[in-house]
């Protein structure tokens, strides 16, 4: 049986938080800004010198210029000893529980870094895992070449193939001088070249679902190939698979996978709260018949950041309602267990990937996307509120 944590669901719900540990090192100071609201300084190199395969934390909330305080101790009123900025990368020494309760926050988790303590919801867990570039992309059934890849470094700048102003907003955003891709994002690679300046191999990446036909070159050493065997179904053919998502007040949002009456997977997730105008739940309640499943998709609303958003390369999507509600991976916050989303069910990378492989039906590799109609073709999902 596969579980996210080695405790039962009932035992988990008795806990107020989890303390998880790790080690890491901070990257170069690309988070410094000229002044509040200004653009980022020129980076010193294309790829910061991150340590290999160590636990790191990337500031993932806001946008360039967003300031996050670093505290001397793990609680909200502790003295400020420094500042972190969007995309700064730190040593992730360990995750701890707040020293004093913050009654305005659900999660009471903080990350200890060499510089001080940072609120855990604001830091994405990341690693820098170098990859061996392929000499040639795999051949697909139609004769073309390509493969799915996952970004395995905290962030890396991209080389554009056309004028910046012709791209989707996440690239042409005036706050961003140097567009980049980030850890855990998933893209389709369709070509290989040597960088004209550095000679390093690069893959030509694009998004297949929900995005403009934009392309960009990315260092192949940080693109992990996702091969067909990596997306092979988990427990295929098992009858009576179903997912239960439970929302409890504003905290303890959970997702459980069942095979019949047997629980096979359990984790915390992020859901949507109530719409203050209509009173309805943003994550729709009830029994759902999923209709779409894809390896990666682009999410956008109004072409801006919050209250709109423009999120490329979101991996492991399972659409439970045609109005745009998906179970998917998340790289723009670490606030799992609470109500924070715009309606979707946000998951940690490893959780989203496991759930995606486990749910029915199977998705063809090259297309990476499948839409169907009718009942009995997919793993049903129930969303309920528990008092």
C-alpha positions as CSV (number, residue, x, y, z in Angstrom):
1,X,0.0,0.0,0.0
2,X,1.3,3.4,-0.9
3,X,0.9,6.3,1.6
4,X,2.1,9.9,1.5
5,X,2.9,9.7,5.3
6,X,3.4,6.7,7.5
7,X,0.4,7.5,9.6
8,X,-3.3,6.8,9.2
9,X,-5.7,9.4,8.0
10,X,-7.3,9.6,11.4
11,X,-3.9,10.0,13.1
12,X,-3.0,12.7,10.6
13,X,-6.1,14.7,11.3
14,X,-5.1,14.9,15.0
15,X,-1.8,16.7,14.1
16,X,-1.7,20.4,13.6
17,X,1.4,20.3,11.4
18,X,4.3,18.1,10.2
19,X,7.9,18.8,10.8
20,X,10.0,17.6,7.8
21,X,13.7,18.1,7.3
22,X,16.3,18.6,4.6
23,X,19.6,20.2,3.7
24,X,20.5,22.8,1.1
25,X,22.5,25.8,0.1
26,X,21.5,29.2,-1.1
27,X,22.0,30.1,-4.7
28,X,23.3,33.4,-6.2
29,X,21.7,36.7,-5.3
30,X,19.4,37.1,-8.2
31,X,16.6,38.2,-5.9
32,X,18.1,41.6,-5.2
33,X,16.3,44.5,-6.8
34,X,17.2,48.1,-7.6
35,X,14.2,49.5,-5.7
36,X,10.7,48.3,-4.8
37,X,8.8,47.4,-7.9
38,X,11.8,47.6,-10.2
39,X,13.2,44.9,-12.5
40,X,15.8,42.3,-11.6
41,X,19.5,43.0,-11.9
42,X,21.5,41.4,-14.7
43,X,22.2,37.8,-13.7
44,X,25.8,36.8,-13.2
45,X,25.4,33.6,-15.2
46,X,22.8,31.6,-17.1
47,X,22.8,28.8,-14.6
48,X,23.5,29.6,-10.9
49,X,25.9,27.3,-9.2
50,X,23.4,25.2,-7.1
51,X,24.6,22.2,-5.2
52,X,23.8,18.8,-6.7
53,X,20.8,16.8,-5.4
54,X,20.4,18.6,-2.1
55,X,17.2,19.9,-0.6
56,X,16.7,23.6,-1.5
57,X,13.9,26.1,-1.1
58,X,12.9,28.6,-3.7
59,X,10.9,31.7,-2.8
60,X,7.8,31.0,-5.0
61,X,5.2,33.5,-4.0
62,X,4.4,36.8,-5.7
63,X,6.5,38.1,-8.6
64,X,9.8,39.8,-9.2
65,X,10.2,42.5,-6.5
66,X,8.1,40.7,-3.9
67,X,9.8,40.9,-0.5
68,X,9.6,38.0,2.0
69,X,10.9,38.7,5.5
70,X,13.5,36.4,7.1
71,X,13.0,36.1,10.9
72,X,15.4,35.4,13.7
73,X,13.1,32.7,15.1
74,X,10.2,30.7,13.6
75,X,7.2,32.9,14.4
76,X,5.6,35.9,12.7
77,X,6.5,38.5,15.3
78,X,10.2,37.5,15.6
79,X,12.7,40.2,14.6
80,X,13.5,40.6,10.9
81,X,17.1,39.7,10.2
82,X,17.0,39.9,6.4
83,X,14.9,39.9,3.2
84,X,14.2,37.3,0.5
85,X,12.9,38.0,-2.9
86,X,11.0,36.0,-5.6
87,X,13.2,33.2,-6.9
88,X,15.9,33.4,-4.2
89,X,17.1,30.0,-3.3
90,X,18.2,29.0,0.2
91,X,19.6,26.1,2.2
92,X,16.6,24.1,3.5
93,X,18.1,22.9,6.8
94,X,14.9,21.7,8.3
95,X,11.2,22.4,8.6
96,X,9.9,23.3,12.1
97,X,6.7,24.2,13.9
98,X,6.2,27.9,14.8
99,X,7.5,28.8,18.2
100,X,4.4,30.9,18.9
101,X,1.0,30.3,17.4
102,X,0.0,32.8,14.7
103,X,-3.8,32.9,14.9
104,X,-4.1,34.5,11.5
105,X,-2.5,31.5,9.7
106,X,-3.5,27.9,9.3
107,X,-0.1,26.4,8.6
108,X,2.4,26.9,11.4
109,X,5.4,25.6,9.5
110,X,8.7,27.5,9.0
111,X,11.9,26.6,7.2
112,X,15.2,27.0,8.9
113,X,17.9,28.5,6.6
114,X,21.5,29.7,7.5
115,X,20.1,33.3,7.2
116,X,17.1,32.7,9.5
117,X,13.6,31.4,9.3
118,X,11.2,31.8,6.3
119,X,7.5,30.9,6.4
120,X,7.2,27.5,4.7
121,X,4.1,28.3,2.6
122,X,6.3,30.8,0.6
123,X,9.1,28.3,-0.3
124,X,8.9,25.6,-3.0
125,X,10.9,22.5,-2.2
126,X,13.4,22.1,-5.0
127,X,16.6,20.4,-6.0
128,X,19.3,20.8,-8.7
129,X,19.7,17.4,-10.4
130,X,21.9,17.5,-13.5
131,X,20.8,15.3,-16.4
132,X,22.8,13.6,-19.2
133,X,21.7,15.2,-22.5
134,X,20.5,12.9,-25.3
135,X,22.4,13.0,-28.6
136,X,19.0,12.5,-30.4
137,X,15.4,12.8,-29.4
138,X,13.3,9.6,-29.4
139,X,11.4,8.8,-32.6
140,X,7.6,9.0,-32.3
141,X,5.1,6.7,-34.1
142,X,4.4,9.4,-36.7
143,X,8.1,9.7,-37.6
144,X,8.7,13.0,-35.7
145,X,11.1,13.2,-32.8
146,X,10.4,14.5,-29.3
147,X,9.9,13.7,-25.7
148,X,8.4,15.1,-22.5
149,X,10.9,16.7,-20.0
150,X,10.7,17.9,-16.4
151,X,12.8,20.8,-15.2
152,X,15.3,19.6,-12.5
153,X,16.8,22.9,-11.2
154,X,15.4,25.7,-9.1
155,X,15.2,27.9,-12.1
156,X,17.1,28.6,-15.4
157,X,16.8,31.4,-18.0
158,X,15.6,30.6,-21.4
159,X,16.7,31.6,-24.9
160,X,13.8,33.0,-27.0
161,X,13.2,32.1,-30.6
162,X,11.3,35.3,-31.6
163,X,10.8,38.8,-30.2
164,X,9.8,38.8,-26.6
165,X,6.7,40.9,-27.1
166,X,5.1,38.2,-29.3
167,X,5.1,35.6,-26.5
168,X,2.5,34.7,-23.9
169,X,2.4,37.0,-20.8
170,X,4.6,34.9,-18.5
171,X,7.5,35.7,-21.0
172,X,6.7,39.3,-22.0
173,X,5.6,40.4,-18.5
174,X,7.2,43.8,-18.1
175,X,8.4,42.9,-14.6
176,X,10.5,40.1,-16.0
177,X,13.7,40.9,-17.9
178,X,15.0,37.4,-18.1
179,X,12.2,34.8,-18.6
180,X,12.9,31.4,-17.0
181,X,11.5,28.0,-16.4
182,X,11.4,26.5,-12.9
183,X,11.7,23.3,-11.0
184,X,9.0,20.6,-11.7
185,X,7.6,22.3,-14.8
186,X,6.9,19.9,-17.7
187,X,7.3,20.7,-21.4
188,X,7.6,19.0,-24.8
189,X,11.1,18.9,-26.3
190,X,11.1,18.9,-30.1
191,X,14.6,19.7,-31.1
192,X,18.3,19.7,-30.0
193,X,21.1,22.2,-30.7
194,X,24.4,23.5,-29.3
195,X,24.1,27.0,-27.7
196,X,25.8,29.4,-30.2
197,X,27.7,31.1,-27.4
198,X,28.5,28.4,-24.8
199,X,28.4,25.3,-26.9
200,X,26.2,23.5,-24.3
201,X,23.4,21.3,-25.6
202,X,19.8,22.8,-25.4
203,X,16.4,21.4,-26.0
204,X,13.7,23.3,-27.9
205,X,10.7,23.4,-25.5
206,X,7.1,24.2,-26.0
207,X,3.7,23.6,-24.4
208,X,1.1,21.5,-26.2
209,X,-2.1,22.3,-24.2
210,X,-3.6,25.6,-23.3
211,X,-0.8,27.8,-24.6
212,X,0.4,29.9,-27.6
213,X,2.7,28.1,-30.1
214,X,5.8,29.6,-28.4
215,X,9.2,27.9,-28.3
216,X,12.3,28.5,-26.3
217,X,15.7,26.9,-25.9
218,X,16.6,25.5,-22.4
219,X,19.9,23.9,-21.2
220,X,19.5,20.2,-21.7
221,X,21.4,19.4,-18.5
222,X,18.4,20.5,-16.4
223,X,15.7,18.7,-18.4
224,X,14.9,15.2,-17.2
225,X,13.5,13.0,-19.9
226,X,10.0,11.6,-19.1
227,X,9.8,8.3,-21.0
228,X,6.7,6.2,-21.6
229,X,7.7,3.8,-18.8
230,X,7.8,6.8,-16.5
231,X,4.1,7.4,-17.0
232,X,3.0,3.8,-17.0
233,X,-0.3,3.2,-15.1
234,X,-0.2,2.2,-11.5
235,X,-2.4,-0.8,-10.6
236,X,-4.2,-0.8,-14.0
237,X,-7.4,-2.7,-14.4
238,X,-8.2,-2.6,-10.7
239,X,-11.9,-2.2,-10.2
240,X,-13.7,0.4,-8.2
241,X,-10.9,3.0,-8.0
242,X,-12.2,6.3,-6.7
243,X,-10.9,9.6,-5.1
244,X,-12.3,11.3,-2.1
245,X,-11.4,15.0,-1.5
246,X,-12.5,16.3,1.9
247,X,-12.5,20.0,2.9
248,X,-12.6,20.7,6.6
249,X,-13.2,24.4,7.5
250,X,-10.2,26.3,6.2
251,X,-7.6,23.7,7.2
252,X,-6.9,20.0,6.8
253,X,-7.8,19.7,3.1
254,X,-7.1,16.1,2.1
255,X,-7.2,13.7,-0.8
256,X,-7.5,9.9,-0.5
257,X,-7.3,7.3,-3.2
258,X,-9.3,4.1,-2.7
259,X,-9.4,0.7,-4.5
260,X,-12.8,-0.6,-3.3
261,X,-12.8,0.0,0.5
262,X,-9.0,-0.1,0.6
263,X,-7.1,3.2,1.1
264,X,-4.0,3.2,-1.1
265,X,-2.9,6.8,-1.0
266,X,-3.5,9.8,1.3
267,X,-2.1,13.3,1.3
268,X,-2.9,17.0,2.0
269,X,-3.9,19.3,-0.8
270,X,-4.9,22.9,-1.5
271,X,-8.5,23.6,-2.4
272,X,-10.7,26.6,-3.1
273,X,-12.9,28.2,-0.4
274,X,-16.2,30.0,-0.8
275,X,-17.1,32.6,-3.4
276,X,-18.0,35.5,-1.2
277,X,-20.4,36.9,-3.9
278,X,-22.4,33.7,-4.5
279,X,-21.7,31.7,-1.4
280,X,-20.9,28.7,-3.5
281,X,-17.8,26.6,-3.0
282,X,-15.0,27.5,-5.6
283,X,-14.0,23.8,-5.6
284,X,-17.3,22.3,-6.6
285,X,-18.9,19.8,-4.2
286,X,-20.4,16.5,-5.2
287,X,-19.7,13.5,-7.3
288,X,-17.7,14.2,-10.5
289,X,-17.1,12.2,-13.7
290,X,-13.6,13.3,-14.9
291,X,-13.3,14.2,-18.6
292,X,-9.7,15.1,-19.4
293,X,-6.2,14.0,-18.5
294,X,-2.9,15.4,-19.8
295,X,0.8,15.4,-18.9
296,X,1.2,19.2,-18.9
297,X,-1.0,22.2,-19.4
298,X,-0.8,26.0,-19.3
299,X,-3.1,27.7,-16.9
300,X,-4.0,31.4,-17.4
301,X,-6.7,33.9,-16.5
302,X,-6.8,37.5,-17.7
303,X,-3.1,37.2,-18.8
304,X,-1.9,38.6,-15.5
305,X,-0.8,37.5,-12.1
306,X,-3.4,37.4,-9.3
307,X,-6.3,38.0,-9.4
308,X,-5.5,36.7,-12.8
309,X,-2.6,34.3,-13.4
310,X,-0.4,32.9,-16.2
311,X,1.2,29.6,-15.2
312,X,3.2,27.6,-17.8
313,X,4.3,23.9,-17.7
314,X,1.9,22.7,-15.0
315,X,2.3,18.9,-14.8
316,X,0.0,15.9,-14.2
317,X,-3.5,17.3,-14.8
318,X,-6.7,15.4,-14.2
319,X,-9.8,17.3,-15.1
320,X,-12.7,16.5,-12.8
321,X,-15.2,19.1,-14.3
322,X,-15.3,20.8,-17.8
323,X,-15.5,24.2,-16.2
324,X,-11.7,24.1,-15.5
325,X,-11.3,22.3,-12.2
326,X,-8.3,19.9,-12.2
327,X,-6.1,17.9,-9.8
328,X,-2.6,19.0,-10.7
329,X,1.0,19.6,-9.5
330,X,1.9,23.0,-8.0
331,X,5.1,25.1,-8.0
332,X,3.9,28.6,-7.1
333,X,3.2,27.9,-3.4
334,X,3.8,25.4,-0.6
335,X,0.6,26.0,1.3
336,X,-0.8,22.5,1.2
337,X,-3.6,21.5,3.6
338,X,-5.5,24.9,3.3
339,X,-8.0,26.7,1.1
340,X,-6.1,28.9,-1.3
341,X,-6.6,27.8,-4.9
342,X,-9.0,29.3,-7.5
343,X,-10.9,26.0,-7.5
344,X,-8.4,23.4,-8.6
345,X,-6.9,20.8,-6.3
346,X,-3.3,21.7,-5.9
347,X,-0.8,18.9,-5.1
348,X,2.9,18.4,-4.4
349,X,4.8,17.3,-7.4
350,X,5.4,13.7,-6.2
351,X,1.7,13.3,-5.1
352,X,0.3,14.7,-8.4
353,X,2.4,12.4,-10.5
354,X,1.4,9.3,-8.5
355,X,-2.3,10.2,-8.6
356,X,-2.0,10.9,-12.4
357,X,-0.5,7.5,-13.1
358,X,-3.0,5.7,-10.9
359,X,-6.3,7.3,-12.2
360,X,-7.9,5.9,-15.3
361,X,-7.7,6.1,-18.3
362,X,-4.2,5.8,-19.8
363,X,-3.0,8.8,-21.9
364,X,-1.0,8.3,-25.2
365,X,2.6,9.4,-24.8
366,X,3.1,11.6,-27.9
367,X,-0.2,13.5,-27.6
368,X,0.1,13.7,-23.8
369,X,-3.6,14.7,-23.7
370,X,-6.9,12.8,-23.8
371,X,-10.5,13.9,-23.7
372,X,-13.4,11.6,-23.5
373,X,-17.2,11.5,-22.9
374,X,-19.5,9.2,-21.1
375,X,-19.5,7.3,-17.8
376,X,-17.4,4.4,-16.6
377,X,-14.3,5.5,-18.5
378,X,-12.5,7.4,-15.7
379,X,-11.8,7.3,-12.0
380,X,-14.7,9.1,-10.3
381,X,-14.0,11.9,-7.8
382,X,-16.1,13.0,-4.8
383,X,-15.6,16.4,-3.1
384,X,-17.3,16.9,0.2
385,X,-17.2,19.3,3.2
386,X,-16.6,17.6,6.5
387,X,-17.5,19.5,9.7
